[in-house]
Amino acid sequence: MADQPPHQAAWVRWLTGILLTVTFAVAVVWGARAYGRSIAFAFGVNWVLMVWAIMFASNVVPLRLPANYYVTRPFEKAGRV
């Protein structure tokens, strides 16, 4: 995607996000119909939502933290709690 124009790259990212969302929504609905109200379904829904959030964030809206977030604090350097 590096050789694509910026507006086209954004369009591809959003299309990827929509496809991811629809795919995971289908997986959740299928799980609800297949497993109903069970522990397996509850566990599966949590994992599906976590994986969706990670994939969506990495492909569509990347998380960028400010540089000062990575600065080591004095208490971290000391090693004492």
Buried (B, 14 or more C-beta within 10 A) or exposed (E): EEEEEEEEEEEBBEEBBEEBBEEBEEBBEEBBEEBEEEEEBEEBBEEBEEEBEEBBEEBBEEEEEEEEEEEEEEEEEEEEE
